[in-house]
Amino acid sequence: MGELNSLDADVVDLKLLIDANIVPAFTKTAKVIKSGEVKKAITIKGIKVTGGAKESIEAAGGKVEV
C-alpha cells in the first residue's frame, strides 16, 4: 500500500499499476493488501482489496470501487 502514495493519480486501476511497474505487464488481476499506510485520498477502481486495506484507504479519505 505504501507504493500507492508515490503514484501521481487520484484513481488507481490495474493499467496504472502496470504502467508504474508495480505489477508485471502480464498481470490480469491484482489485490491490494494492507502493508503500510495510505497518506492521501485515492480511489481504487476494479482492483480487489483486503478488508484492512479498504479501511486504510477510506480512513485517508479515499474509496474502493469494484
SULRA-V417178 format. One record per residue. RES is the residue in one letter. SS is DSSP state (alpha for helix, beta for strand, coil for the rest). OMEGA is omega in radians with two decimals (* if undefined). D_LAST is the distance of its C-alpha to the last C-alpha in Angstrom with 2 decimals. Layout:
RES_SS_OMEGA_D_LAST, RES_SS_OMEGA_D_LAST
This chain:
M_coil_3.14_17.17, G_alpha_3.12_20.46, E_alpha_3.14_19.93, L_alpha_3.13_17.14, N_alpha_-3.08_19.99, S_coil_-3.13_21.97, L_coil_3.13_19.59, D_coil_-3.11_20.87, A_coil_3.08_17.64, D_coil_3.13_15.64, V_beta_-3.12_12.36, V_beta_3.05_11.57, D_coil_-3.08_10.12, L_alpha_-3.14_11.73, K_alpha_3.12_14.65, L_alpha_3.12_15.53, L_alpha_3.10_15.68, I_alpha_-3.13_17.90, D_alpha_-3.14_19.98, A_coil_-3.13_20.59, N_coil_3.05_21.71, I_coil_3.03_19.52, V_coil_-3.14_18.53, P_coil_-3.08_20.90, A_coil_-3.09_20.87, F_coil_-3.09_20.53, T_coil_3.12_17.22, K_coil_3.11_14.86, T_coil_3.10_12.07, A_coil_3.11_11.88, K_beta_3.11_11.22, V_beta_3.10_12.14, I_coil_3.14_14.92, K_coil_3.07_17.08, S_coil_-3.07_20.13, G_coil_-3.05_21.54, E_coil_3.05_20.69, V_coil_-3.06_18.50, K_coil_3.11_21.10, K_coil_-3.14_19.41, A_coil_3.08_16.65, I_coil_3.04_13.74, T_beta_3.07_10.24, I_beta_-3.05_7.85, K_beta_3.05_5.81, G_coil_3.12_4.61, I_coil_3.10_6.36, K_beta_3.08_6.94, V_beta_3.06_9.04, T_coil_3.13_12.09, G_alpha_3.13_13.19, G_alpha_3.12_15.74, A_alpha_3.13_13.65, K_alpha_3.12_11.38, E_alpha_-3.13_14.79, S_alpha_3.14_16.26, I_alpha_-3.14_13.72, E_alpha_3.12_14.05, A_alpha_3.12_17.80, A_coil_3.12_18.16, G_coil_-3.13_16.88, G_coil_3.11_13.42, K_beta_3.14_9.98, V_beta_3.08_6.45, E_beta_-3.11_3.80, V_coil_*_0.00
